[in-house]
Structure formats: structure tokens, C-alpha cells
Amino acid sequence: MIKKRNFSEVTLEPVNMAGASNAGIRWLISEKDGAPTFALRMFELEKGGCTPYHSHTWEHEVFALEGTGAVVGEEGELSLNPGDVAFVPGNDEHNFINKGDKVFKFLCIIPIPKK
């Protein structure tokens, strides 16, 4: 069955990882929706906000929606503006930061871990 909802109907939860600041996440599509392979998340970073600098085995596909931000990796910082896309390979250390005065929103797709 196809499911539809507006992103605003999905609860904005705080990112509660060490190193995160002024960061929220909406799990737009996940296992609880019956998605077996990928999860779609929307991050919202307030002014001065960031996700923790970290790594994991899975990749990220990212699409910047609103605001001005950056993805930071071992090679440095890459600006992200609305319409920009970024690929973060698995095992690469990285984080996302808000570089502007407005909320930086981006979509992030990750694989759902196999059980």
C-alpha cells in the first residue's frame, strides 16, 4: 500500500548524540512504515547547529532543501546550498553544520540494517 503524509506531520525529535547541537531529525520513512531497504530522514539544524562528527559503515545520500550548510569530512568542508546533493561513503568521518542564520534542512537516505 502506498503511504503519504506531509513532513510536518512527523515529529521533530532532538538528535541526542554526543557532539550534536541544535539538531533535530524527522524519520519521514522508516521500518515502521514498512520500508525494508532504506530510511528517509529530514534533519533540521538551527543557527549554529551541527550533527556529531562520526563515522559508520553505511553510506549517506544527502539533498539540501533550505538554508546554508556544509558537510565536513577528512578532506575538509564542502558548502551545501538548496538543491545541492552530497554522497558520504561508509566509514568516512563526517558531520553536517549550519553555516547561515536560518534553519538548514536536508534530506538524508540511509540503508536499514539487515536483521
ChimeraX attribute file (.defattr): number of C-alpha atoms within 10 A of each C-alpha:
attribute: neighborCount
match mode: 1-to-1
recipient: residues
	/A:1	4
	/A:2	4
	/A:3	7
	/A:4	8
	/A:5	9
	/A:6	7
	/A:7	14
	/A:8	9
	/A:9	9
	/A:10	14
	/A:11	12
	/A:12	17
	/A:13	13
	/A:14	15
	/A:15	20
	/A:16	14
	/A:17	12
	/A:18	10
	/A:19	12
	/A:20	19
	/A:21	19
	/A:22	18
	/A:23	27
	/A:24	21
	/A:25	21
	/A:26	20
	/A:27	20
	/A:28	21
	/A:29	20
	/A:30	17
	/A:31	13
	/A:32	9
	/A:33	12
	/A:34	10
	/A:35	13
	/A:36	13
	/A:37	12
	/A:38	14
	/A:39	19
	/A:40	18
	/A:41	19
	/A:42	23
	/A:43	25
	/A:44	27
	/A:45	29
	/A:46	21
	/A:47	20
	/A:48	17
	/A:49	21
	/A:50	26
	/A:51	24
	/A:52	19
	/A:53	16
	/A:54	14
	/A:55	16
	/A:56	12
	/A:57	8
	/A:58	14
	/A:59	17
	/A:60	16
	/A:61	15
	/A:62	21
	/A:63	20
	/A:64	22
	/A:65	19
	/A:66	16
	/A:67	21
	/A:68	22
	/A:69	28
	/A:70	21
	/A:71	20
	/A:72	17
	/A:73	17
	/A:74	8
	/A:75	9
	/A:76	9
	/A:77	15
	/A:78	13
	/A:79	15
	/A:80	25
	/A:81	19
	/A:82	15
	/A:83	10
	/A:84	12
	/A:85	15
	/A:86	16
	/A:87	13
	/A:88	18
	/A:89	15
	/A:90	12
	/A:91	12
	/A:92	16
	/A:93	16
	/A:94	20
	/A:95	19
	/A:96	25
	/A:97	27
	/A:98	26
	/A:99	21
	/A:100	16
	/A:101	11
	/A:102	15
	/A:103	21
	/A:104	29
	/A:105	24
	/A:106	26
	/A:107	20
	/A:108	22
	/A:109	17
	/A:110	16
	/A:111	16
	/A:112	15
	/A:113	11
	/A:114	6
	/A:115	3
